[in-house]
Amino acid sequence: MRKNSEQVSVLFMLFGILFCVCLITANVLETKQISFWGLNITGGLIVFPVSYIINDCVCEVWGYSRARMLIWVGFLMNALFVGFGAIADAIPGADYWDNEAGFHAVFGLAPRITAASFVAFVIGSFVNAYVMSKMKIRSGGKHFSYRAILSTVFGESADSLVFFPLAFYGIVPDNELLVLIISQVILKTLYEIIALPATIRVVKFTKKFEDEDAYDTAEKYHIFKFFY
């Protein structure tokens, strides 16, 4: 039985919760620098690509408008988390508490980094959803794997091209910025490829369970619209 388009399903709600959790977790993990295959990257790489996989699943099953709603909800929840963290960081700690430096390292995000992260997330996520939606129409719903990978390449490229210059220009040498951008795109795309078998199963199950398989043939692709 096909669901009313005005209703939000349990599966969509669960996708939304996981999407927000991944974004907020990535914020915390970004504060740790890690080494991976000789590359120095941030800990957020562990979880952030999952948000793009969820974006692909939602756009594939429910369409661009639902993906747009998810992106803005994720943005608002992330902003709420960062805001509360900044307030807690600004309040003086108790006299007996000696972990001020550690707490500040996690929650005292620099305004420049925070702004760059938010702008890059919105741009990258919408590019990912747009490419996924357009390619589905042109392919007639075929070649999901190809569409998922290519949309991630475009989305992650847009994200990295926005984030790193905004966050680190003038701090990190230009040649190092380029390495950071390229390495992030490559590693996040490899993440998507490795996760593809699971992603395909989730998409197939969700389409069958929801009796949904949206095609955005009449979509105007507005960005600044919250509800679908």
Secondary structure in CASP SS format (residue, H / E / C, confidence):
PFRMAT SS
TARGET T0000
AUTHOR 0000-0000-0000
METHOD secondary structure of the structure
MODEL  1
M C 1.00
R C 1.00
K C 1.00
N C 1.00
S C 1.00
E C 1.00
Q C 1.00
V C 1.00
S C 1.00
V H 1.00
L H 1.00
F H 1.00
M H 1.00
L H 1.00
F H 1.00
G H 1.00
I H 1.00
L H 1.00
F H 1.00
C H 1.00
V H 1.00
C H 1.00
L H 1.00
I H 1.00
T H 1.00
A H 1.00
N H 1.00
V H 1.00
L H 1.00
E C 1.00
T C 1.00
K C 1.00
Q E 1.00
I E 1.00
S E 1.00
F E 1.00
W C 1.00
G C 1.00
L E 1.00
N E 1.00
I E 1.00
T E 1.00
G H 1.00
G H 1.00
L H 1.00
I H 1.00
V C 1.00
F H 1.00
P H 1.00
V H 1.00
S H 1.00
Y H 1.00
I H 1.00
I H 1.00
N H 1.00
D H 1.00
C H 1.00
V H 1.00
C H 1.00
E H 1.00
V H 1.00
W C 1.00
G C 1.00
Y H 1.00
S H 1.00
R H 1.00
A H 1.00
R H 1.00
M H 1.00
L H 1.00
I H 1.00
W H 1.00
V H 1.00
G H 1.00
F H 1.00
L H 1.00
M H 1.00
N H 1.00
A H 1.00
L H 1.00
F H 1.00
V H 1.00
G H 1.00
F H 1.00
G H 1.00
A H 1.00
I H 1.00
A H 1.00
D H 1.00
A H 1.00
I C 1.00
P C 1.00
G C 1.00
A C 1.00
D C 1.00
Y C 1.00
W C 1.00
D C 1.00
N C 1.00
E H 1.00
A H 1.00
G H 1.00
F H 1.00
H H 1.00
A H 1.00
V H 1.00
F H 1.00
G C 1.00
L C 1.00
A C 1.00
P H 1.00
R H 1.00
I H 1.00
T H 1.00
A H 1.00
A H 1.00
S H 1.00
F H 1.00
V H 1.00
A H 1.00
F H 1.00
V H 1.00
I H 1.00
G H 1.00
S H 1.00
F H 1.00
V H 1.00
N H 1.00
A H 1.00
Y H 1.00
V H 1.00
M H 1.00
S H 1.00
K H 1.00
M H 1.00
K H 1.00
I H 1.00
R H 1.00
S H 1.00
G C 1.00
G C 1.00
K C 1.00
H C 1.00
F H 1.00
S H 1.00
Y H 1.00
R H 1.00
A H 1.00
I H 1.00
L H 1.00
S H 1.00
T H 1.00
V H 1.00
F H 1.00
G H 1.00
E H 1.00
S H 1.00
A H 1.00
D H 1.00
S H 1.00
L H 1.00
V H 1.00
F H 1.00
F H 1.00
P H 1.00
L H 1.00
A H 1.00
F H 1.00
Y E 1.00
G C 1.00
I C 1.00
V E 1.00
P C 1.00
D H 1.00
N H 1.00
E H 1.00
L H 1.00
L H 1.00
V H 1.00
L H 1.00
I H 1.00
I H 1.00
S H 1.00
Q H 1.00
V H 1.00
I H 1.00
L H 1.00
K H 1.00
T H 1.00
L H 1.00
Y H 1.00
E H 1.00
I H 1.00
I H 1.00
A H 1.00
L H 1.00
P H 1.00
A H 1.00
T H 1.00
I H 1.00
R H 1.00
V H 1.00
V H 1.00
K H 1.00
F H 1.00
T H 1.00
K H 1.00
K H 1.00
F H 1.00
E H 1.00
D C 1.00
E C 1.00
D C 1.00
A C 1.00
Y C 1.00
D C 1.00
T C 1.00
A C 1.00
E C 1.00
K C 1.00
Y C 1.00
H C 1.00
I C 1.00
F C 1.00
K C 1.00
F C 1.00
F C 1.00
Y C 1.00
END
